Amino acid sequence: MKAQPLPSLEPLPLQQVVIEDAFWTPRVETNRMVTLPTEYEQCRVTGRIDAWRLDWTPGAPNPPHHFWDSDVAKWIEAAGYSLATHPDPALEARVDAVIERIAAAQQPDGYLNIHFTVVEPENRWRNLRDMHELYCAGHLMEAAVAYYQGTGKRVLLDVLCRYADYITSVFGPGPGQKRGYPGHEEIELALVKLYRVTGERRYLDLAAFFIDARGTQPHYYDLEARERGEDPAAWRLGRYDYNQSHLPVREQTTAEGHAVRAMYLYSGMADVAAETGDETLVAACRRLWENVTTRRMYITGGIGSTATGERFTYDYDLPNDLAYAETCAAIGLVFWAHRMVQLEADARYADVMERALYNGVLSGISLDGKRFFYANPLEVDPVAMERRSDLFRSTVVTPTRQEWFGCACCPPNIARLLASLGAYAYAVDASARTAYVHLYLGGRASLSLGGTPVTLEQATRYPWEGEVQLTVDTEGAVPFTLALRIPAWCRQATLAVNGQPLEVASLLQRGYARIERVWRRGDVVTLQLPMPVERIEAHPAVHENAGRVALQRGPVVYCLEEADNGPHLRDVVVPRSAPLEATYVPDLLGGVVVLRGQGWRRDAARWGSALYRPVGAPTRAMTVTAIPYYAWANRAPGEMLVWLREA
């Protein structure tokens, strides 16, 4: 007998959420009007679009790279989400033209990959460890599902179902099938999406196979390397923890290796667990979550602390100036957190999702929507980055955002997340007649509870202000539970319904205040989330942050920039006794709350020519100004610092 799916929340479909929010609407609109066209043009001029013509010939310049397919796929996925909420005939026609090329590129047996069709046709499926065939297939599947759900058009979905059917014939436990799995995970979660939209069980079974086979012995990557005539021990990346294949997934207890790959794997594990009822996968996800969020995550929600392998290192190794914290990794953390909160209805997952969204994700894109960070360090000195070592001359570790990258995974990744933001805000537990609010953003959510339509209208100036008003609109009297997340950063939340106060502590379950009552049209819930400025300290084992504090207000982490505070930011001291004032500045960086307080620094102008001197150098008072971390590097290039000296 097949296992039964686990009870879980159902996220509201994107079309049922309208975002009308002072903070998020400008970003969603910029994504739609600026970022999507910009990314299409980059895909076009770099050859990623025309590569689908399959007219490249050996010896010609610009051979299609082995992960170009994924860049175009993520752009299509973002467009699909955008079209679901904002119909746009011109965008739809542009995407349809690209899909027509993709469909024409499909091979007679269903195979679909640019690089291994025209560059290395003889090497199809021969190097799963290093190449990205299954990864690209996964992104194409996600694009097909998103575009079908956004437009109702099946062309790409049918193409990818045919490709998935071919892949199920190649991989699996059956006679003559390959026992392999992707070196760069992604297809696992994509196959579950394909299963959910088609109902074809074989796609779910293949996702489970890829997860179950990972890291088992004899190690598949050793076998395929020998088949290629290579010595597995000579692999340049050394250890299989790089791609999370060092152990079977249920035996893994620490987050290892390439951070983006890990996030996609863990998301796929959560998806398969939800659909198959596999509690052992849920238990593995919990262990890994605990390791990531309590020992290996930056305060910004960034993960992956080194550029070498774009990977996790070891517990509490969270350097600031060397932080890699790839934008894609923070996005992957959002994906995983969203899946875990549906599985367990525990606000600790949504808290991390929010932290990553407002900090480590948003920092990855400029306010004008045209430039991108690949890496997101927590301390930057442009002069040092230029002069110190070749490590910082990378095209992806930079003190300023870039228009594009040779490895361009991050720009379309952030576009697809912003375009689908509404799907992360709400969920429903139909069996318990409960509506969950994970994220606070203005707009409307349309849902059904017990067969009765209900609309929740949310009004707020979050994250700058902590008041949230939710108005219920429904026909007649409807009994249901409204579960509101009380963020972990808020310690004095208050609640009222129609002006009548409620005791939050008595309503709190797993971080959600659950208001159970018979609701009527016009009922108003008022949630107050006080947002004092807080000084945050790191665990003593995070050596780089000893004697330092970070500033946080609500879900937003702050930083100092040279533009406001002058150079030598490491020399700035913020006394613990100094009050910090929060002020909304509408004409700065698109409108932000700025933190200001009195601090001091040594006076370099009066230091003299000495390199060293006895303690007691002249100091001068200064007004310390902090801006949201996500908004840094949108003005003149300069230093940036998150963790500040405290006296």
C-alpha positions in Angstrom: 0.0 0.0 0.0 1.4 3.4 -0.9 2.1 5.9 1.9 -0.3 8.7 2.4 0.6 12.3 2.1 1.4 14.2 5.3 -1.2 16.7 6.6 0.1 20.0 5.5 -1.0 23.6 4.8 -1.9 24.6 1.2 -0.3 27.9 0.1 -2.8 30.2 -1.7 -2.4 30.1 -5.4 -0.7 33.3 -6.8 -3.8 34.4 -8.6 -5.7 34.6 -5.3 -3.3 37.1 -3.7 -3.3 40.8 -4.7 -0.3 42.8 -3.4 -1.1 46.5 -2.8 1.7 47.4 -0.4 3.9 50.5 0.1 7.0 48.4 0.4 6.5 45.5 -1.9 4.4 46.9 -4.8 7.2 49.1 -6.1 9.6 46.1 -6.1 7.1 43.8 -7.8 6.4 46.5 -10.4 10.1 47.2 -11.0 10.6 43.5 -11.4 7.8 43.3 -14.0 8.6 46.5 -15.9 12.4 46.7 -15.7 14.0 43.5 -14.5 12.2 41.0 -16.7 12.9 43.0 -19.9 16.5 43.6 -18.8 17.1 39.9 -18.2 15.6 39.0 -21.5 17.9 41.4 -23.3 20.9 39.9 -21.4 19.8 36.4 -22.4 19.5 37.6 -26.0 22.8 39.5 -26.4 24.8 36.7 -24.7 23.4 34.1 -27.0 21.2 32.2 -24.6 18.0 32.7 -26.6 19.4 32.0 -30.0 21.2 28.9 -28.7 17.9 27.2 -28.8 18.1 27.3 -32.6 20.7 24.6 -32.3 22.8 26.1 -35.1 26.1 26.3 -33.3 28.8 24.3 -35.0 32.2 23.1 -33.7 34.8 25.8 -33.9 32.3 28.7 -33.8 32.6 31.2 -31.0 30.3 31.3 -27.9 29.5 27.6 -27.5 26.3 27.1 -25.5 27.3 26.5 -21.9 26.0 23.5 -20.0 23.7 25.5 -17.8 22.4 28.2 -20.2 19.1 26.3 -20.4 18.4 27.1 -16.7 18.9 30.9 -17.1 16.3 31.1 -19.8 14.0 28.7 -17.9 14.1 30.8 -14.8 13.2 33.9 -16.9 10.2 32.1 -18.4 9.2 31.0 -14.9 9.3 34.6 -13.6 7.3 35.7 -16.6 4.7 33.0 -15.9 4.2 34.2 -12.4 4.1 37.8 -13.5 1.4 37.0 -16.2 -0.6 35.2 -13.6 -1.2 38.5 -11.7 -0.5 41.1 -14.4 -1.6 40.1 -17.9 0.8 41.5 -20.5 0.2 40.6 -24.2 3.6 41.9 -25.2 5.5 39.8 -22.6 3.3 36.8 -23.3 4.1 37.0 -27.0 7.8 37.3 -26.3 7.7 34.2 -24.0 5.7 32.3 -26.6 8.4 33.0 -29.2 11.1 31.6 -26.9 8.9 28.5 -26.1 8.4 27.9 -29.8 12.2 27.6 -30.2 12.5 25.4 -27.1 9.8 23.1 -28.5 11.6 22.9 -31.8 14.8 22.0 -30.1 13.4 18.8 -28.5 15.0 15.7 -29.9 12.9 12.8 -31.3 13.4 10.7 -28.1 12.3 13.7 -25.9 15.7 14.8 -24.8 16.1 18.6 -24.4 19.4 20.3 -23.6 21.3 22.8 -25.8 24.8 21.9 -24.8 24.5 18.2 -25.1 22.7 18.4 -28.3 25.1 20.6 -30.3 28.4 20.7 -28.2 28.9 17.3 -26.7 26.2 15.0 -28.1 28.4 12.0 -27.4 28.5 12.7 -23.7 24.8 12.7 -22.8 24.3 11.5 -19.2 28.0 10.6 -18.9 28.9 13.1 -16.2 26.0 13.7 -13.8 28.5 14.8 -11.1 29.8 17.9 -12.8 27.4 18.7 -15.6 24.0 20.1 -15.3 21.6 18.1 -17.5 19.2 17.2 -14.7 19.5 20.6 -13.1 18.6 22.3 -16.4 15.7 19.8 -16.9 14.4 20.7 -13.5 14.4 24.5 -14.2 12.6 23.9 -17.5 10.0 21.8 -15.7 9.4 24.6 -13.2 9.1 27.1 -16.0 6.6 24.9 -17.8 4.4 24.5 -14.7 4.5 28.3 -13.9 3.7 29.3 -17.5 0.8 26.8 -17.7 -0.6 28.0 -14.4 -0.1 31.6 -15.3 -1.5 31.5 -18.9 -3.3 28.2 -19.3 -1.0 27.4 -22.3 0.2 23.8 -22.5 2.9 23.9 -25.2 5.9 24.0 -22.8 4.2 21.8 -20.3 3.6 19.1 -22.9 7.3 19.4 -24.1 8.5 19.0 -20.5 6.2 16.1 -19.7 7.7 14.4 -22.8 11.2 15.1 -21.5 10.3 13.9 -18.0 8.9 10.7 -19.5 12.1 10.2 -21.3 14.1 10.8 -18.1 12.0 8.3 -16.2 12.9 5.7 -18.8 16.7 6.4 -18.3 16.9 6.7 -14.5 15.5 4.4 -11.8 16.0 1.1 -10.1 14.8 -1.0 -13.0 16.8 -3.3 -15.3 19.1 -1.3 -17.7 18.3 2.0 -16.0 21.0 4.4 -14.6 21.2 4.5 -10.8 22.5 8.1 -11.0 21.3 11.4 -9.6 22.1 15.0 -10.3 25.3 16.7 -9.2 23.4 19.9 -8.9 20.1 19.2 -7.3 16.9 20.9 -8.6 15.0 18.3 -10.6 13.7 16.7 -7.4 11.5 19.6 -6.4 10.6 20.3 -10.1 9.4 16.7 -10.6 7.1 17.2 -7.6 5.7 20.3 -9.1 5.1 18.4 -12.4 3.4 15.7 -10.4 1.1 18.1 -8.7 0.0 19.7 -11.9 -0.4 16.5 -14.0 -1.2 13.9 -11.4 1.3 11.5 -13.0 2.7 9.5 -10.1 5.8 8.4 -12.1 7.2 12.0 -11.7 6.9 11.8 -7.9 8.4 8.4 -7.9 11.4 9.6 -9.9 11.9 12.5 -7.5 11.9 10.0 -4.6 14.4 7.8 -6.4 16.8 10.6 -6.9 16.6 11.5 -3.2 16.8 7.9 -2.0 19.8 7.0 -4.3 21.9 10.0 -3.3 25.0 9.0 -1.4 24.4 5.3 -1.4 27.2 2.8 -2.0 28.8 1.9 -4.4 29.0 5.6 -5.1 27.5 6.4 -8.5 30.0 9.2 -9.2 32.9 6.8 -8.7 31.3 4.4 -11.1 30.6 6.9 -13.8 34.1 8.5 -13.5 35.7 5.1 -14.1 33.4 4.6 -17.1 34.8 7.9 -18.5 38.4 6.6 -17.9 39.0 8.9 -14.9 40.3 8.4 -11.4 37.6 9.5 -9.0 40.2 10.4 -6.5 41.5 13.1 -8.9 38.3 15.0 -8.9 39.2 18.7 -8.4 36.5 19.4 -5.9 37.7 16.6 -3.7 34.9 15.4 -1.4 31.4 14.4 -2.2 30.0 16.6 0.6 30.4 19.3 -2.0 27.2 18.1 -3.7 25.6 16.5 -0.6 26.3 12.9 -1.8 28.8 12.0 1.0 26.0 10.1 2.9 22.5 9.0 2.2 20.3 12.0 2.9 18.6 10.5 5.9 22.0 10.1 7.6 23.1 13.7 7.0 23.1 15.9 10.1 25.0 19.0 9.1 24.6 21.2 6.1 27.6 20.6 3.8 28.9 21.7 0.5 27.5 24.0 -2.1 24.8 26.0 -0.4 22.5 26.4 -3.3 22.6 22.8 -4.1 21.8 22.0 -0.5 18.8 24.3 -0.4 17.3 22.7 -3.5 17.9 19.2 -2.2 16.3 20.0 1.2 13.4 21.6 -0.6 12.9 18.5 -2.7 13.2 16.3 0.4 10.4 18.3 2.1 8.3 18.1 -1.1 8.7 14.3 -1.4 8.0 13.9 2.3 4.8 15.9 2.0 3.5 13.8 -0.9 4.6 10.4 0.3 4.2 10.6 4.1 7.9 9.8 4.6 8.6 11.0 8.2 12.2 10.0 8.0 12.7 12.7 5.4 11.0 15.2 7.6 13.2 14.2 10.5 16.3 14.8 8.3 15.0 18.2 7.2 14.5 19.2 10.9 18.1 18.2 11.8 19.5 20.0 8.9 17.4 23.1 9.6 18.6 23.2 13.1 22.2 23.1 11.9 21.8 25.8 9.2 19.8 28.3 11.3 21.6 28.0 14.6 25.2 27.6 13.5 25.7 28.4 9.8 23.4 31.3 8.8 24.3 35.0 8.7 22.0 37.5 10.5 20.9 38.6 7.0 19.6 35.1 6.2 22.6 34.6 3.9 24.2 31.1 3.8 27.4 29.7 2.4 30.3 31.4 4.0 33.1 30.9 1.5 33.6 31.6 -2.2 35.7 28.4 -2.4 33.0 25.9 -3.5 30.3 28.5 -2.8 29.7 26.4 0.3 29.1 25.9 3.9 32.3 25.4 6.0 31.9 24.5 9.7 29.8 25.6 12.6 30.0 29.3 13.5 32.4 30.1 10.7 30.7 33.3 9.6 33.3 35.8 8.4 32.0 39.1 7.3 34.3 40.5 4.7 34.9 37.0 3.1 31.2 36.1 3.3 29.9 34.6 0.0 26.2 34.4 1.0 25.1 33.9 -2.7 21.8 35.5 -3.6 20.6 32.1 -4.9 21.4 30.5 -1.6 19.2 33.0 0.3 16.5 32.4 -2.3 16.9 28.7 -1.8 16.5 29.2 1.9 13.2 30.9 1.3 12.1 28.0 -0.8 13.0 25.5 1.9 11.5 27.6 4.7 8.3 27.9 2.9 8.0 24.2 2.4 8.8 23.5 6.0 6.2 25.9 7.4 3.6 24.2 5.3 4.7 20.8 6.7 4.7 21.8 10.3 2.8 25.1 10.7 5.6 26.4 12.9 6.4 30.1 12.7 10.2 29.5 13.2 10.3 28.6 9.5 8.4 31.7 8.4 10.6 33.8 10.6 13.7 32.7 8.7 11.8 33.1 5.4 11.1 36.7 6.3 14.7 37.3 7.5 16.1 36.1 4.2 13.5 38.0 2.1 14.0 41.4 3.7 17.8 41.1 3.9 19.8 38.5 2.1 17.5 38.3 -0.9 16.6 41.9 -1.5 20.3 42.9 -1.2 20.9 40.9 -4.4 19.2 43.5 -6.7 19.5 47.2 -7.1 16.6 49.5 -6.3 16.2 50.3 -10.0 16.0 46.6 -10.9 18.9 46.6 -13.4 21.9 45.4 -11.4 22.7 42.4 -9.3 24.9 41.0 -6.5 26.0 37.4 -6.8 27.7 37.4 -3.4 26.4 39.4 -0.4 29.2 40.1 2.1 28.5 41.8 5.5 31.6 44.0 5.3 33.1 45.7 2.3 36.2 47.8 1.8 36.5 48.4 -2.0 40.1 49.3 -1.8 41.0 46.1 0.1 38.8 44.0 -2.3 40.7 45.4 -5.2 44.2 45.0 -3.8 44.3 42.2 -1.3 44.1 39.1 -3.4 42.9 37.5 -6.6 40.0 36.0 -4.7 38.2 39.4 -4.8 38.8 40.0 -8.5 36.2 37.4 -9.2 33.3 38.5 -11.5 30.9 37.5 -8.8 32.5 38.8 -5.5 32.3 42.6 -6.1 31.7 45.8 -4.1 29.1 47.0 -6.6 26.2 45.2 -8.3 26.8 44.0 -11.9 24.6 44.1 -14.9 25.1 40.3 -15.6 27.3 37.4 -14.9 28.9 34.6 -17.0 27.3 32.3 -14.4 23.9 34.2 -14.4 21.9 32.1 -12.0 21.1 34.9 -9.5 19.4 37.5 -11.7 16.5 35.3 -13.0 16.3 33.6 -9.7 15.5 36.8 -7.8 13.1 37.8 -10.6 11.1 34.6 -10.2 10.9 35.0 -6.4 9.7 38.6 -6.6 7.2 37.7 -9.3 5.7 34.9 -7.1 5.9 36.7 -3.8 2.2 36.6 -3.1 2.3 32.8 -2.9 4.5 32.9 0.2 2.2 35.1 2.3 -0.9 32.9 3.1 -1.9 29.3 3.5 -5.0 27.3 4.4 -5.5 24.2 6.5 -8.8 23.2 5.0 -9.4 20.3 7.4 -9.0 22.6 10.4 -10.8 25.5 8.8 -7.7 27.7 9.5 -6.2 30.5 7.5 -2.6 31.3 8.1 -0.9 34.6 7.5 2.9 34.1 7.2 3.9 37.5 5.8 2.6 40.9 6.4 2.1 42.9 3.3 -0.8 45.1 2.1 -3.4 43.7 -0.3 -6.0 41.0 -0.4 -6.2 37.3 -0.2 -9.2 35.3 -1.5 -9.7 31.9 0.0 -12.3 29.3 0.8 -13.0 27.8 4.3 -15.6 25.1 4.6 -16.8 25.9 1.1 -17.4 29.5 2.0 -15.5 32.3 0.2 -13.5 34.6 2.5 -11.5 37.6 1.7 -8.8 39.0 4.0 -7.8 42.5 3.3 -4.5 43.5 4.9 -3.4 47.2 5.5 0.0 47.9 6.9 3.2 50.0 6.4 5.3 47.0 7.5 8.3 46.7 7.8 8.6 50.4 8.7 5.6 50.3 11.1 4.4 47.5 13.2 0.6 47.9 12.9 -1.3 45.4 10.7 -5.0 45.6 10.1 -6.9 42.6 8.6 -10.5 43.1 7.6 -12.7 40.1 7.0 -15.1 40.0 4.1 -17.5 37.1 3.8 -21.2 36.3 3.3 -23.0 35.7 6.6 -21.4 34.2 9.7 -18.4 31.9 9.1 -16.6 29.9 11.8 -12.9 29.6 11.2 -9.5 30.2 12.8 -7.3 33.0 11.7 -3.6 32.2 12.6 -1.3 35.2 12.6 2.4 34.8 12.9 4.0 36.6 15.8 7.5 37.2 14.7 10.3 35.9 16.9 11.9 39.4 16.9 8.7 40.9 18.5 8.4 40.4 22.3 5.3 42.6 23.1 2.7 41.9 20.4 -0.9 43.0 21.1 -4.1 41.9 19.4 -7.6 43.2 19.2 -10.7 42.2 17.3 -13.2 45.0 16.6 -11.3 47.0 19.2 -11.6 44.3 21.9 -8.2 43.3 23.2 -7.1 39.6 23.2 -4.4 38.0 25.3 -1.7 36.9 22.8 0.0 34.4 25.1 -3.1 32.4 25.5 -3.6 32.2 21.7 0.0 31.4 20.8 0.7 27.9 19.3 4.0 27.3 17.5 4.5 31.0 16.9 1.0 31.7 15.5 -1.7 33.6 17.4 -4.8 31.5 16.6 -8.1 33.5 16.8 -11.0 31.0 16.6 -14.4 32.6 16.3 -17.5 33.1 14.1 -16.4 35.8 11.6 -18.7 38.3 10.0 -18.2 40.9 7.2 -16.4 43.9 8.4 -14.6 42.3 11.4 -11.3 43.9 11.9 -8.2 42.4 13.5 -5.6 44.8 14.7 -2.1 43.4 15.3 0.5 45.6 16.9 4.1 44.5 16.5 6.3 47.0 18.4 9.6 47.6 16.6 12.3 49.0 18.9 15.8 49.3 17.6 17.7 46.3 19.0 21.4 45.6 19.3 22.0 42.0 18.4 25.1 40.0 19.4 26.4 36.8 17.9 27.3 33.5 19.6 30.7 33.7 21.3 32.0 31.1 18.8 31.5 33.5 15.9 35.0 35.0 16.6 34.7 37.8 14.0 31.8 39.4 15.9 33.3 39.4 19.4 32.7 42.8 21.0 30.4 43.8 18.1 26.7 44.3 17.6 24.4 44.4 14.6 21.4 46.7 14.5 18.0 45.4 13.7 14.5 46.9 13.7 11.6 44.6 13.0 12.7 42.1 10.3 15.2 44.6 8.8 19.0 44.3 9.5 21.0 47.5 9.2 24.5 48.5 8.1 26.7 51.6 7.9 27.8 53.0 4.6 30.7 55.3 3.9 28.3 57.6 2.1 26.7 58.5 5.5 29.6 57.9 7.9 32.8 58.5 6.1 35.6 55.9 5.7 37.2 53.6 8.2 33.9 52.2 9.4 35.6 49.5 11.6 36.8 52.4 13.8 33.3 53.6 14.5 32.1 52.8 18.1 28.5 52.8 19.2 28.2 53.0 23.0 25.7 50.7 24.5 24.1 53.6 26.4 23.6 55.7 23.2 19.9 55.8 22.2 19.2 55.0 18.6 16.4 56.9 16.8 14.4 55.5 13.9 13.2 58.0 11.3 11.5 57.4 8.1 13.2 59.3 5.2 10.9 59.2 2.2 13.4 60.6 -0.3 16.3 58.3 0.6 16.8 55.0 -1.2 13.2 54.7 -2.2 12.0 55.5 1.3 13.6 53.9 4.3 13.7 54.0 8.0 17.1 55.3 9.0 18.7 54.7 12.4 20.8 57.5 14.0 22.7 57.8 17.3 25.7 59.2 18.8 29.0 57.4 18.5 32.7 58.2 18.3 35.8 57.3 16.3 39.5 58.0 16.5 40.5 61.2 14.7 42.7 60.1 11.8 43.4 63.8 10.9 45.1 64.3 14.3 46.9 60.9 14.3 50.1 62.1 12.7 52.6 60.0 10.8 53.0 57.2 13.3 51.8 53.7 12.4 51.4 52.8 16.1 51.1 54.8 19.3 50.1 54.3 22.9 46.4 54.1 23.7 44.7 57.4 24.1 44.6 58.8 20.5 42.3 61.8 20.0 38.7 60.9 19.3 35.8 62.8 17.9 32.1 62.4 18.4 29.9 61.6 15.4 26.4 60.9 14.4 26.2 57.3 13.4 23.7 56.7 10.5 22.6 53.2 9.6 20.5 52.2 6.6 18.8 48.9 5.7 21.3 46.3 4.6 19.3 45.5 1.5 19.7 49.1 0.3 23.5 49.4 0.4 25.5 50.0 -2.8 22.8 52.0 -4.4 24.8 55.3 -4.1 28.5 56.1 -4.5 30.8 53.0 -4.0 32.3 52.9 -0.6 32.8 50.9 2.6 29.9 49.0 4.2 29.7 47.3 7.7 27.0 45.3 9.5 28.7 44.4 12.7 29.7 47.5 14.7 32.1 48.0 17.6 30.4 48.5 20.9 31.7 50.3 24.0 
